[in-house]
Amino acid sequence: MASLVTWMLALGSLAVAFLLVGYVLMSLILIIPTWRICTRAGFSGALSLFHLVPFVGSFIVMGMLAFSTWPAGEASPGR
């Protein structure tokens, strides 16, 4: 019975490790384009590092880009 519990804990730890690695990889994939968007909008590119904050980081970045005034000016639809 103790062997079964040990295996269950090991598999749970392995699953958490895979989820953590997957989250970090997805965050890194999102950081590169967000960094470019932030610098073109006139914000610091480091704002894109909020993607590393679990659950709310992407919403913070999207909120900043969507609802704040861009220092570089907003592009008109005809540009």
N, C-alpha and C positions, 0 to 999 in steps of 0.2 A: 504494500500500500504506500509506503514512504517513497518507493521508487516512482510510482505513478505521480505523486505530488511533485516530486523533483522534476520530472519530465514536463508536467503542466506549467510549472514556474519557468522552466527554461524556454519553452515555446512562447510563453507570454512575453518574456524578455526579448526574445528574438523578434517577435511581431512589433513590439514597441520600437526596437532599433530600426527595423525596416521602415516604419511609419516616420520616424524622425529623419532618416536619411532622405526619404521621398519628399518630405516637407521642405528640407533645406535645398534640395535640388530644384524643386518647383519655385522656391523663393529666388534662387539665383537666376533661373530662367526669366522671371518677371523683373528682376532688378535692372538688367541691361537695357531693355527698351524704355522702362520708366525713367531711368537716369537720363537718357537722351531727351525724352519728352520734357522732363523738369528743366533741363538746361536750356532747351529751346524756348520754354515759357518764361525763363528768367529766374527760376528758383534754383536753389542749390541742388545739385544732383544727389547729394547725400540724403535728401528727402525720400528717395526710393528705398533706402535701407529699412524703412518702416515695414517693408514686406517680410522682414525677418521676425516681426512681432506676431505671435500666434493669434489667430482669429480676427483681430481688429486692425492689424497693420495695413492691409490692402485697402480697407475702408477709409483709413486716415489719409492715405495718399490720394485716393479717388476724391475724397471730400475736399482736400486742399486744392486739387487741380480743377474741380468742378465749380466750387463756390467762392474762390478767392479771386481777387484782381491780379492778373498776371503782370509782373514787373516789365516784361518785354512787350506788353501790349497784346491784345487778342487779334487773331487773324480774322479778316473779313471773309465772307463766303466766296467772294470773287477772286481772292488771291490764290 
